[in-house]
Amino acid sequence: MKDRYGRSINYLRLSVTDRCNLRCRYCMPSEGILKENHSDILSFEEICEIVRVFVKTGVDKIRLTGGEPLVRKKLPNLIAAIRRENTIRDFSITTNGILLKQVAKDIMDAGISRINISLDSMKPDKFHRITQRGNLKDVLDGIAEVRKLGFHPIKINTVLIKGFNDDEIGDFIDLTRNEDIEVRFIELMPLFNNWEYNKSHYMANTEVIERYPELIPVTCSDRSSTALKYAVPGYLGKVGLINPNSHKFCSSCNRVRITADGKMKTCLHSDQEIDLKACLRNNIAMEEVIRKNIFLKPSDHKLETGKYVMRSMSAIGG
């Protein structure tokens, strides 16, 4: 499926819950956000029907997100049901890693092969401070478990926060020395509910290259990848820089998002949402709605104008 700008849309990021077991300061307030009613969240059957239709339009890459997807009960059952859509070539999940050790084998057996783990500090006190409740050891144990099980690739997502974790950049890069993993530094994105915090702690990813000139650009075979890839010569792993603010990658965007309450977002930084749950529950032809709105996908985001999306990231799905 192509949009009006000729971009092939084959990637679906699917939020399975709006709930999270952490309260990361740049994402949500310490008291959390107003949770959706259970009846407003997509059921497993509805999620599978949405996947079926998206696969029909050409989607062959799916990532499960949240909130924190591992808090969704019986998640391995959902993964197995989605996996039966055998035209899916790439099936992955993003998690904060807190519950990962306990469920890693179950989600692998159900069909997940690639995993991204969010980790913003490798110092226990700082990790607890940014997450407002997390235990770093849980995440490190989860990473060790997925390495042992053979997940590949393993990617570590680190939101770069000026004055908080920019002193740990070298430590994160060093994770790639002896392990074939990818550490990805993500620029802090302004969102309406945490605009002041994110604005005051923003730093461009160009600073990573300025501070660590030993990072050398490497070729990425995936032309739709949001990350610019680098590596230190002789290191086994890679470093990715994801720069939604300083260097737009909208021209190669190949994704759409589904929120846990069934809204389709063709751009993360737009408040325009299409209610697919209403299609499902009112017998409206969903495929036609999806195709029409994918075709109308915006050319780019407008972060530079100061217009920020109203929903929190945890409510949208990462």
C-alpha positions in Angstrom: 0.0 0.0 0.0 1.4 3.4 -1.0 0.4 6.8 0.2 0.0 9.9 -2.0 3.7 10.6 -1.7 4.8 7.2 -3.0 5.9 5.8 0.4 5.2 2.1 0.9 3.4 1.6 4.2 4.2 -1.9 5.4 4.9 -1.4 9.1 2.3 -1.5 11.9 3.1 -0.5 15.5 0.3 -1.9 17.6 -0.3 -0.9 21.2 -1.8 -3.7 23.3 -2.3 -1.6 26.5 -2.2 1.9 27.7 -1.0 0.8 31.1 2.6 0.9 32.3 4.5 -0.3 35.4 6.9 2.7 35.2 6.4 6.4 35.3 9.2 7.8 33.2 9.4 11.5 33.8 9.5 12.5 30.1 6.6 10.3 29.4 3.9 10.7 32.1 3.4 12.2 35.5 4.2 10.2 38.7 0.6 9.6 39.4 0.2 8.1 35.9 -2.5 8.9 33.3 -6.2 8.4 33.2 -6.6 4.8 32.2 -9.1 3.6 29.5 -12.0 1.5 30.7 -11.5 -2.2 30.0 -14.4 -2.1 27.5 -12.6 0.6 25.5 -9.5 -1.4 25.0 -9.3 -3.6 21.9 -9.9 -7.3 22.7 -7.6 -10.0 21.4 -10.1 -10.9 18.7 -10.4 -7.2 17.6 -6.6 -6.9 17.5 -6.3 -10.0 15.3 -9.0 -8.7 12.9 -7.1 -5.4 12.6 -3.9 -7.3 11.9 -5.6 -9.5 9.3 -6.9 -6.4 7.4 -3.5 -4.6 7.6 -1.7 -7.7 6.3 -4.2 -7.7 3.4 -3.1 -4.1 2.6 0.6 -5.1 2.5 1.8 -4.8 6.0 4.4 -7.5 6.7 6.2 -5.9 9.8 4.5 -5.6 13.2 5.8 -4.3 16.5 3.8 -4.7 19.7 4.0 -1.7 22.1 2.2 -0.2 25.0 2.2 1.4 27.6 4.2 -1.6 28.6 3.0 -4.6 26.5 4.2 -7.2 29.0 1.5 -6.1 31.5 -1.2 -7.2 29.2 -2.6 -10.5 30.5 -2.1 -13.6 28.4 0.1 -11.7 25.9 1.8 -14.9 24.6 -1.7 -16.1 23.5 -2.2 -12.9 21.4 1.3 -13.2 20.0 0.6 -16.7 18.8 -2.7 -15.7 17.2 -1.0 -12.8 15.3 1.9 -15.1 14.3 -0.6 -17.3 12.4 -0.8 -14.5 9.8 2.1 -16.2 8.1 2.9 -13.3 5.6 4.3 -11.4 8.6 8.1 -11.4 8.0 9.1 -9.3 11.0 7.4 -9.6 14.4 8.9 -7.7 17.3 8.2 -6.1 20.6 9.3 -3.0 22.6 9.4 -3.4 26.4 10.8 -1.6 29.4 12.2 -5.0 30.5 10.9 -5.0 34.0 8.9 -8.2 33.5 11.1 -9.6 30.7 13.0 -12.3 32.5 9.7 -14.1 33.5 8.1 -14.1 30.1 11.0 -14.0 27.6 10.8 -17.7 26.7 7.0 -17.6 26.4 7.0 -14.7 24.0 9.8 -16.2 22.0 7.9 -19.6 21.7 4.8 -17.7 20.7 6.5 -16.0 17.8 8.5 -12.9 18.8 12.0 -12.9 17.4 13.2 -9.3 17.7 13.2 -7.2 20.8 13.8 -3.6 21.8 14.4 -2.8 25.5 14.1 0.7 26.8 17.0 1.7 29.2 17.8 5.3 30.1 20.4 4.7 32.8 22.7 1.9 33.9 23.1 3.4 37.4 20.5 2.1 39.9 19.8 5.4 41.6 19.4 7.3 38.4 17.3 4.6 36.8 14.9 4.7 39.8 14.8 8.5 39.6 13.9 8.7 35.9 11.3 5.8 36.1 10.0 6.9 39.5 9.6 3.3 40.6 11.8 0.9 38.6 14.6 -1.5 39.7 17.5 -1.6 37.2 18.4 -5.2 38.2 15.0 -6.4 36.7 15.9 -4.9 33.3 19.5 -6.2 33.3 18.2 -9.7 34.3 15.8 -9.4 31.4 18.5 -8.5 28.9 20.7 -11.4 30.1 17.7 -13.7 29.6 17.0 -12.7 26.0 20.7 -12.9 25.2 20.7 -16.5 26.6 17.6 -17.4 24.6 19.1 -16.2 21.4 16.9 -13.2 20.5 18.5 -11.4 17.5 18.9 -8.5 17.1 18.6 -7.1 20.6 18.3 -3.3 20.6 18.7 -1.0 23.6 16.6 2.2 23.3 18.1 5.1 25.3 16.3 8.5 25.4 19.0 11.1 25.5 18.3 13.5 28.4 20.6 16.5 28.9 21.8 16.8 32.4 20.6 13.4 33.3 22.2 10.6 31.2 24.4 12.4 28.7 27.3 11.5 31.1 26.6 7.8 30.4 26.8 7.9 26.6 30.2 6.3 26.6 29.0 3.6 28.9 26.2 2.7 26.5 28.5 2.7 23.5 30.8 0.4 25.4 27.9 -2.2 25.5 28.6 -2.7 21.8 32.2 -3.6 22.4 31.8 -7.4 22.9 28.1 -8.0 22.1 26.3 -7.9 18.8 23.7 -5.5 20.0 22.6 -2.1 18.9 22.3 0.8 21.3 20.0 3.5 19.9 20.1 7.0 21.2 16.7 8.7 20.7 16.2 12.5 20.9 13.7 13.6 23.5 10.5 14.5 21.8 8.2 17.3 22.8 4.7 16.2 23.7 1.9 18.3 25.1 1.7 16.7 28.5 5.5 17.0 29.3 6.6 19.8 27.0 8.4 21.9 29.7 10.5 18.9 31.0 11.4 17.7 27.5 12.2 21.1 26.2 14.6 21.9 29.1 16.3 18.5 28.8 16.6 18.2 25.0 19.9 17.6 23.3 20.5 16.9 19.6 22.0 13.6 18.7 24.7 15.5 16.8 26.4 15.9 20.2 27.0 12.1 20.4 29.1 12.3 17.2 30.9 15.4 18.4 31.8 13.8 21.7 32.7 10.4 20.3 34.3 10.9 16.9 35.5 7.3 16.9 31.9 6.4 15.8 32.1 5.7 12.1 29.0 5.7 9.8 28.0 2.2 8.6 25.6 1.2 5.8 22.1 0.2 6.7 20.3 -2.2 4.4 16.9 -1.1 5.6 16.2 2.1 3.7 13.1 2.8 5.9 15.1 2.6 9.2 14.7 5.6 11.4 18.2 5.2 12.8 21.4 6.5 11.4 23.9 3.6 12.0 27.4 4.0 13.4 30.0 1.7 14.9 33.4 1.8 16.7 35.9 -0.1 14.6 36.5 -3.5 16.1 33.4 -3.4 18.2 30.8 -6.2 17.5 27.7 -4.1 17.9 26.4 -0.9 16.5 25.1 2.5 17.6 22.0 4.0 16.2 20.9 7.7 16.3 17.2 8.4 16.0 16.7 12.2 15.3 13.0 13.1 14.9 13.7 16.7 15.9 17.1 17.6 14.4 16.9 15.5 11.2 13.4 14.6 10.0 13.1 11.1 8.5 9.5 11.6 7.4 10.2 11.2 3.7 11.0 7.5 4.3 8.3 6.8 6.9 6.6 3.5 6.3 4.5 3.1 9.5 1.2 3.6 11.0 0.2 3.2 14.7 -2.8 1.7 16.4 -3.5 2.8 20.0 -4.8 0.4 22.6 -8.3 1.9 22.3 -8.4 1.3 18.5 -7.4 4.6 17.0 -5.2 4.6 13.9 -2.5 7.3 13.7 -0.8 7.8 10.4 1.7 10.2 12.0 2.9 10.0 15.6 3.0 13.8 15.9 -0.5 14.5 14.6 -3.7 14.5 16.6 -5.6 13.1 13.7 -7.0 9.7 14.7 -9.2 7.2 12.8 -11.5 5.1 15.0 -11.0 1.5 13.8 -12.7 0.2 16.9 -15.9 1.9 15.8 -15.5 0.2 12.4 -15.2 -3.2 14.1 -18.1 -2.7 16.5 -20.5 -1.2 14.0 -19.8 -3.5 11.0 -18.2 -0.7 8.9 -15.9 -1.8 6.1 -12.5 -1.3 7.8 -10.2 -2.1 4.9 -11.6 0.8 2.9 -11.2 3.2 5.8 -7.6 2.1 6.3 -6.6 2.4 2.7 -8.2 5.8 2.4 -6.4 7.2 5.4 -3.1 5.6 4.6 -3.2 7.3 1.2 -3.8 10.6 3.0 -0.9 10.1 5.5 0.8 13.6 6.1 4.0 14.4 4.3 5.8 15.2 7.6 5.4 16.1 11.2 5.3 19.7 12.3 7.3 19.7 15.5 9.3 22.7 14.4 6.1 24.8 14.5 5.6 24.1 18.2 2.4 22.1 17.6 2.7 19.1 19.8 0.4 16.0 20.0 -2.1 16.1 22.9 -1.8 12.4 23.9 1.0 11.1 26.1 3.4 8.6 24.5 2.2 5.8 26.7 -1.4 6.4 25.5 -0.3 6.5 21.9 2.0 3.5 21.9 5.8 3.9 21.4 
